């Protein structure tokens, strides 16, 4: 069976990558293929990498509060790239009051700080296209 | 068998985070077996394990300096005055991410980030507004800036000079520790080598022109946040501090002319005794390194001066009010450990930029230790405890072993440039997270004593798009009003000096005085140095 391919991106200027790297390791250990982008990715770069890497899952990690503007910019770019049917998820410092807006932008899986690694893995396994 | 009858060897073993086994009881024999008291001594005397000053807080309590900054310089200026009015004795400035990454507020990549996690700064005008009405002699200012540090230090000195302060007497600190940015925190700009050169430039320049200013605060803090254990935190920070010192010494500056202005920033979450021992051990190890390896003669060159009190990695999203209690213990640890400055983390930090209310609680927590709990009455109150002294010796030995290992593997600069330190600490962070998820590493409210009660309402720091627009308009006004020819000439000199390998600070000072922007100066330097490319290694 083909491995689930996940592009895990750090959008914007936020440099807090400890969480993203921990999640990347957990996803690799779970048997997924993980492409970690490194820091400071623009929405354009994320969409391009996701397309080039034939991603099944586009995962973002955001710790510094810019998740809504980032996701607003990323949504049309992912759709234009034909990635609208892929699984979009986001983790990090995401206040509960923003979760509906994130879901409305197409980010179905939301994993705020303190989420368990196992829950992230299981969610992807169940929901990846 | 009843628990009270358990022989010692059947007790559950306890190993601290630094890998040291903790015994159920310590006696004088343990202190001797771990190396005796030769590296402990008296406060104010080499090797300074018990404190860098003989009377410590009895003379003057630690400086209280909460990390603050958001929105526009005028917003931040108001919060500065609020904190000073509440008894704060220093300022610790947070900058927004565009500023930290060397971008102007109108940079396309800055969109949505201007003023979000700190104060937006584009030109000297912003510093003039931010520090208006602040007495820079009475209130010492710390700038939490790294990738853009040379520019912001220049801006601060230029602002102080313009207000009539004598740079020869001006105190203050910049974080300016770029090597740890490559390990964690991530606000790098240039590749590793020119980044170190810039740090060296600031140290050399300040030694000559602002000798009381601390141009670098070497941070174990963020390396710890990225997954290092407490002994690694301190060992890696010392390796990094040595890399900066080596750069400056290669320029021919004697160690005693700059080492006294090096300072440190450490984390404090975790086991209370391990933390206190870490700081005591670190102080004596740094003194030993400066004396034996660098042949420093002045006591000040051997002092591990530090700021502590933050411990984001220990705070929890769950039951956030418990973070007030954790913060109080952090403050206790730092006071017991003899810190020079305290910046205590706030209970709402796992959620948002701290509210005024949360910051006041942190400030009052420190004041409470001073006024009610007797933490400033006597120097190094845990000194002489068999446990703490043994652990201090053991922690120092661990740190020395880690530093030797780094040297054997090619040195800290190489290991950071390759991403090896990053991979090491990130693997540890992953193990820690798995242990936390499995309940093996206990976190109250997270994997034990959870509650389904609603968490208290959090006051989220607002983000206002119109403030970002106002900041951009202010920048446009400065650009229109400034002397364009002076700016061009100053930027040309920055470029020439960057190429020639000259100390960049005089040229950057002139550029900031001409109101060249952070993004413009950075752009010129990127043109010469290039940009850092992050090694992604697992």
Interface residues (C-beta under 8 A of the other chain):
Chain A: X12 X13 X14 X15 X16 X17 X18 X21 X22 X24 X25 X26 X28 X36 X37 X38 X39 X40 X42 X64 X65 X66 X69 X70 X93 X95 X97 X112 X113 X114 X116 X117 X118
Chain B: X97 X98 X100 X101 X103 X109 X110 X111 X112 X113 X116 X117 X181 X184 X185 X186 X187 X225 X226 X227 X316 X317 X318 X350 X351 X352 X426 X427 X429 X430 X433 X434 X437 X446 X458 X460 X463 X534 X536 X538
